[in-house]
Amino acid sequence: MAFMSGFVGETRSMPVTRVAVGVLLAFALLGFYLQISVGLPFSLYYLSGLLLFATLIPRANDLWFASTICLLALASIFWFIFSPALARYLPEQLTSYVQLVLAVTSSIGVFRSLQMAGRLNPDGLSRTVLWIFALMSLGIALEVAGPLRPVSDAIRGAIYDFGLYSNDTRDIGSYGWVRPKLFTSEPSHLGKFYGLCLFMAVACHPKLKAQVWLLLISLPFIVLVRSPAVLPGLMCACALVTLRIGPRRILLNPFILVMLVVFCGFFVYEIVETIRTRLIQTVDPSLYIRLVRPFQLVLRTIEARPLLGYGIGSDRQIAGLFEEVSTSANAPVYLRREIGTTNRAWGASHFALLIQLGAIGGLIWITAIARFARSVLGGYMSIFWLFFVSFGFFIGVINTPFYWGQLAVFLSGLWLADQYRRERPA
């Protein structure tokens, strides 16, 4: 019932529609968090989001944005449809394209439903997000302490049909405890969702003092999650609070100044500690696989196909280029030795965007997203770009709800924070 509270305001018009939207949104977010699939990954998210998209009657700007993204992706695979030499790659291209269309349209439905909840009953939405944040924090603490871990692992084993993260020995050696997953497939996924939930809890609350306390309360749980993937949501929550406070008010309020110094000190410590553990253990594999190799692929793509890249589902098509980069003279020895089994990850969605859609296609893509964000935000565009740039380094592909779903949820929270900025003083 907590999800419903955001849809029940003082007016009682269309109660059935509001309840239906609330139920669909609850299923969409549950499917997003647990990646629930029935034949197709994220099936529950897609189905619920598409029904929301149809129920809420898309606006002209929604249709323009969705059609721009989908037509751009279709143009990138156009030559696969008419070229016999590339026909063997067409199934992968079309499958990836369908997933992109589903992800974009369903995420617009999720965004509009959250926006509707914020417009009709912002206090109810804020309470709902606070409950979710509190339950996630409690779950993180219980899993690290031990009681919830067997339940979490059992549910993870039942839900996911692919290899799960189980590097408990490395976690204990690096951090001193087994990082929590809280029913997700791996700690980084929990980090993404917890950071996003923290931002939503801060953005949806109208009072500045409560926002500051939420940031402080989140600190021990961020330490327990111990994943860099939490940083995009955390940084944007900090930026939002800082903009609301203002530099002058920070300097004139000793209590806020002390809290800010403590928080910034913790933030710097987390960055240094994360870099230190990576440098000791996996600097070469992680840096090369996630940054160096994808960047080399981007350069090759811009040289060969600068307009629209290799297509939205180009994993098999660039296999030769991938092996050429991985076996070059400047590639690490371990990478050349394990070329047959190395995961062909894009590294980050920014690299995937350029490889699959090229420089021109990537520019159109980013321009469309910027225009859509500007159409719903009156301010805070700097925070939007902070999130867009940072979260892209923790997602490997661009045709998944991990990309579009996060953007939808984040944009809805930032929209509500923008409404508070206009209507209510800090």
C-alpha positions in Angstrom: 0.0 0.0 0.0 3.0 2.3 0.4 3.3 2.6 -3.4 -0.4 3.6 -3.6 0.0 6.6 -1.2 1.7 8.6 -3.8 -1.3 8.4 -6.1 -4.1 9.3 -3.6 -4.4 13.0 -3.2 -7.1 15.3 -1.9 -9.0 15.0 -5.1 -10.7 11.7 -5.8 -11.1 11.8 -9.6 -10.2 8.7 -11.5 -9.5 6.6 -8.4 -9.4 3.3 -10.4 -6.8 4.7 -12.8 -4.6 5.9 -9.9 -4.7 2.5 -8.2 -3.9 0.8 -11.4 -1.0 3.1 -12.1 0.3 2.5 -8.6 0.1 -1.3 -8.9 1.8 -1.2 -12.3 4.5 1.1 -11.0 5.2 -1.2 -8.0 5.5 -4.2 -10.4 7.8 -2.2 -12.7 10.2 -1.1 -9.9 10.2 -4.6 -8.5 11.0 -6.1 -11.9 13.7 -3.4 -12.3 15.3 -4.2 -9.0 15.2 -8.0 -9.3 15.6 -8.2 -13.1 12.6 -10.5 -13.2 12.4 -12.3 -16.6 10.0 -14.6 -18.3 11.9 -15.6 -21.5 13.2 -12.0 -22.0 15.3 -10.2 -19.4 13.4 -7.6 -17.4 10.1 -8.9 -18.7 8.1 -7.7 -15.7 9.6 -4.2 -16.0 8.9 -4.1 -19.8 5.3 -5.3 -19.4 4.4 -2.9 -16.5 6.2 0.0 -18.1 4.5 -0.4 -21.5 1.1 -0.6 -19.8 2.0 2.6 -17.9 3.1 4.2 -21.2 -0.3 3.4 -22.8 -2.4 4.2 -19.7 -1.0 7.7 -19.1 -1.4 8.7 -22.8 2.1 9.8 -24.0 2.7 13.4 -24.6 4.0 14.9 -27.8 7.5 15.3 -26.3 7.5 11.7 -25.2 6.6 10.5 -28.7 9.2 12.8 -30.2 11.9 11.5 -27.9 11.1 7.8 -28.2 10.8 8.0 -32.0 14.1 9.9 -32.3 16.0 7.3 -30.2 14.3 4.4 -32.0 14.8 5.7 -35.5 18.4 6.5 -34.8 19.0 3.0 -33.6 17.1 1.6 -36.7 19.2 3.7 -39.0 22.4 2.3 -37.4 21.3 -1.3 -38.5 19.7 -0.2 -41.8 22.5 -1.7 -43.9 22.2 -5.0 -42.1 18.6 -5.3 -43.5 19.6 -4.8 -47.2 23.2 -6.2 -47.3 23.5 -9.9 -48.0 27.1 -9.8 -46.7 25.8 -8.7 -43.2 22.7 -10.8 -43.1 24.1 -13.2 -40.5 24.4 -10.4 -38.0 20.7 -9.2 -38.5 19.2 -11.4 -35.7 21.4 -9.9 -33.1 20.8 -6.4 -34.4 17.0 -6.8 -34.4 17.0 -8.5 -31.0 19.0 -5.6 -29.5 16.8 -3.1 -31.3 13.6 -4.6 -29.8 15.1 -4.5 -26.3 16.0 -0.8 -26.9 12.5 0.0 -28.0 11.0 -1.8 -25.0 13.5 -0.1 -22.6 12.8 3.4 -23.8 9.0 3.2 -24.0 8.6 1.4 -20.7 11.0 3.8 -18.9 9.0 6.8 -20.2 5.9 5.2 -18.7 7.7 4.8 -15.3 8.9 8.4 -15.4 5.4 9.8 -16.2 3.8 7.7 -13.4 6.4 8.9 -10.9 5.8 12.4 -12.1 2.1 12.0 -11.7 2.6 10.8 -8.2 4.7 13.8 -7.4 2.2 16.1 -8.9 -0.9 14.6 -7.1 0.6 13.8 -3.8 4.2 14.8 -3.3 4.1 14.1 0.5 2.8 10.6 -0.2 5.6 9.9 -2.7 8.2 11.2 -0.2 6.9 8.9 2.5 7.0 6.0 0.1 10.6 6.6 -0.9 11.6 7.1 2.7 10.1 3.7 3.6 12.0 2.0 0.7 15.2 3.8 1.7 14.8 2.7 5.4 14.0 -0.9 4.4 17.0 -1.1 2.1 19.3 0.3 4.8 17.9 -2.2 7.4 18.3 -5.0 4.9 21.9 -4.1 4.1 22.8 -4.0 7.9 21.0 -7.4 8.5 22.7 -9.1 5.5 26.2 -7.9 6.6 25.5 -9.0 10.2 24.4 -12.4 8.9 20.7 -13.2 9.6 19.5 -12.1 6.2 22.3 -13.5 4.1 20.9 -17.1 3.7 17.5 -15.7 2.7 19.1 -13.3 0.2 21.3 -16.0 -1.3 18.4 -18.4 -1.6 16.2 -15.9 -3.4 19.0 -14.9 -5.7 19.6 -18.5 -6.6 15.9 -18.9 -7.4 15.5 -15.8 -9.4 18.7 -15.5 -11.5 19.5 -18.1 -14.1 23.0 -16.8 -14.8 26.3 -16.8 -12.8 26.0 -14.9 -9.6 28.7 -12.9 -7.8 30.2 -15.1 -5.1 33.6 -13.6 -4.5 33.2 -13.7 -0.7 36.9 -14.5 -0.1 38.0 -11.4 -2.0 35.5 -9.3 -0.2 36.7 -10.4 3.2 40.3 -9.9 2.2 39.7 -6.4 0.8 37.0 -5.0 3.0 36.8 -7.3 6.1 33.2 -8.5 5.4 31.1 -10.0 2.7 29.5 -7.2 0.8 25.7 -7.3 0.8 23.6 -8.1 -2.4 20.1 -7.7 -0.9 18.5 -10.0 -3.5 20.3 -8.5 -6.4 22.8 -10.4 -8.6 25.9 -8.6 -7.4 27.1 -5.9 -5.0 27.5 -3.3 -7.8 23.8 -3.7 -8.7 22.9 -3.0 -5.0 25.2 0.0 -5.1 23.4 1.4 -8.1 20.0 1.0 -6.6 21.0 2.2 -3.1 22.6 5.3 -4.5 19.5 6.0 -6.7 17.2 5.4 -3.7 19.3 7.8 -1.5 19.0 10.5 -4.2 15.2 9.9 -4.5 14.8 10.1 -0.7 16.7 13.4 -0.6 15.1 14.9 -3.8 11.5 14.0 -2.8 11.8 15.5 0.7 10.8 19.2 0.8 12.7 20.1 4.0 16.4 21.0 3.8 17.2 19.8 7.3 15.8 16.4 6.6 17.8 16.1 3.4 21.0 16.8 5.3 20.1 14.2 8.0 19.3 11.6 5.3 22.8 12.1 3.8 24.4 11.6 7.3 22.3 8.6 8.1 23.3 6.9 4.8 27.0 7.1 5.6 27.4 3.8 7.5 25.3 1.9 5.0 27.3 3.2 2.1 30.4 1.9 3.9 28.7 -1.5 4.2 27.7 -1.6 0.5 31.3 -0.7 -0.4 30.6 -0.3 -4.1 31.7 2.6 -6.4 28.4 2.2 -8.2 26.7 4.1 -5.3 28.7 7.3 -6.2 26.5 8.7 -9.0 23.4 8.9 -6.7 25.4 10.0 -3.7 27.2 12.8 -5.6 23.9 14.1 -7.0 22.3 14.1 -3.6 25.2 16.0 -2.2 25.1 18.5 -5.1 21.3 19.0 -4.7 21.7 19.7 -1.0 24.7 22.0 -1.6 22.7 24.1 -4.2 19.8 24.4 -1.8 22.0 25.5 1.1 24.1 28.0 -1.0 27.7 28.9 -0.2 26.8 31.9 1.9 24.4 30.0 4.2 27.0 27.2 4.6 29.6 29.7 5.8 27.2 31.4 8.1 26.0 28.2 9.8 28.7 26.5 11.8 26.6 23.4 12.4 26.0 22.9 8.6 29.7 23.7 8.0 30.9 21.0 10.4 28.5 18.4 8.9 29.7 19.3 5.4 33.4 19.0 6.4 32.7 15.6 8.0 30.8 14.4 5.0 33.4 15.6 2.5 36.2 14.0 4.6 34.3 10.7 4.5 33.8 11.1 0.7 37.5 11.7 0.1 38.4 8.7 2.3 36.1 6.5 0.3 37.7 7.5 -3.0 41.2 7.1 -1.7 40.4 3.7 -0.1 38.7 2.5 -3.3 41.7 3.5 -5.4 44.1 1.9 -2.9 42.4 -1.5 -3.0 42.1 -1.5 -6.8 45.8 -0.5 -7.2 46.9 -3.4 -4.9 44.8 -6.1 -6.5 43.3 -5.5 -10.0 44.6 -2.3 -11.5 45.8 -3.8 -14.8 42.7 -6.0 -15.5 40.1 -3.5 -14.4 41.7 -0.4 -16.0 42.5 -2.2 -19.3 39.3 -4.1 -19.7 37.0 -1.2 -18.6 38.8 1.8 -20.0 41.8 1.2 -22.2 40.4 -1.5 -24.5 36.9 0.1 -25.0 38.6 3.4 -25.8 40.8 1.7 -28.4 37.6 0.2 -29.9 36.0 3.6 -30.0 39.0 5.0 -31.9 38.8 2.1 -34.4 35.1 2.7 -34.8 35.4 6.4 -35.5 38.1 5.6 -38.1 36.0 2.9 -39.9 32.4 3.9 -39.3 32.2 7.5 -37.9 28.5 8.1 -38.8 26.4 5.3 -37.2 29.0 2.9 -35.8 28.6 -0.9 -36.0 24.9 -1.1 -35.0 23.0 -1.5 -31.8 23.8 -5.2 -31.5 27.3 -5.4 -32.8 29.0 -7.8 -30.4 29.6 -10.5 -33.0 30.4 -8.1 -35.8 33.3 -6.5 -34.0 34.7 -9.8 -32.7 37.7 -9.5 -35.1 38.4 -5.9 -34.2 38.1 -6.9 -30.5 40.7 -9.7 -30.8 43.0 -7.4 -32.8 43.0 -4.8 -30.0 43.3 -7.5 -27.3 46.2 -9.3 -28.9 48.1 -6.1 -30.0 51.7 -5.7 -28.8 50.7 -3.2 -26.1 48.0 -5.4 -24.6 48.8 -7.0 -21.2 50.2 -10.6 -21.4 47.3 -12.0 -19.3 44.8 -10.6 -21.8 46.5 -12.2 -24.8 46.7 -15.5 -22.9 43.0 -15.4 -22.0 41.6 -14.0 -25.3 39.3 -17.0 -25.8 37.5 -16.5 -22.5 37.7 -12.8 -21.8 34.3 -11.1 -21.5 33.6 -8.8 -24.3 32.4 -6.0 -22.2 31.9 -2.5 -23.5 33.5 -1.0 -20.4 30.9 1.8 -20.0 27.8 2.9 -21.8 29.6 5.9 -23.1 32.0 3.7 -25.0 29.1 1.4 -26.1 27.3 4.4 -27.4 30.1 5.5 -29.7 31.0 1.9 -30.8 27.4 1.0 -31.7 26.1 4.4 -33.0 29.3 6.2 -34.0 30.3 9.8 -33.4 27.4 11.3 -35.2 24.8 8.9 -33.9 26.2 9.4 -30.3 25.8 13.2 -30.7 22.2 12.8 -31.8 21.5 10.4 -29.0 22.9 12.8 -26.3 21.2 15.8 -27.9 17.8 14.0 -27.7 18.3 13.1 -24.1 19.4 16.7 -23.2 16.3 18.1 -25.0 14.0 15.8 -23.2 15.6 16.6 -19.8 15.3 20.3 -20.5 11.7 20.0 -21.4 10.8 18.6 -17.9 13.4 20.6 -15.8 13.4 24.3 -15.2 16.7 24.1 -13.4 19.2 21.6 -12.0 20.5 20.7 -15.4 24.0 20.6 -14.0 23.0 17.9 -11.6 21.4 16.0 -14.4 24.6 16.0 -16.4 26.6 15.0 -13.3 24.4 11.9 -13.0 24.4 11.2 -16.8 28.2 11.3 -17.1 28.9 9.4 -13.9 26.3 6.6 -14.0 27.4 5.8 -17.6 30.7 4.4 -16.3 28.9 1.8 -14.3 26.6 0.4 -17.1 28.0 -1.5 -20.0 25.2 -1.3 -22.6 22.6 1.2 -23.8 19.6 -1.0 -24.6 18.7 -2.1 -21.1 16.5 -0.8 -18.2 19.7 -0.5 -16.2 20.4 2.5 -18.5 16.9 3.9 -19.2 15.2 2.9 -15.9 17.9 4.7 -13.9 17.5 7.8 -16.0 13.7 7.7 -15.6 13.7 7.3 -11.8 16.5 9.9 -11.4 14.8 12.4 -13.7 11.5 12.1 -11.8 13.2 12.8 -8.5 15.1 15.8 -9.9 11.8 17.1 -11.4 10.1 17.0 -8.0 13.1 18.7 -6.4 12.9 21.4 -9.1 9.2 21.9 -8.2 10.1 22.4 -4.5 12.8 24.9 -5.6 10.1 27.0 -7.3 7.3 26.6 -4.9 8.8 26.2 -1.4 11.6 28.0 0.3 14.4 25.9 1.8 
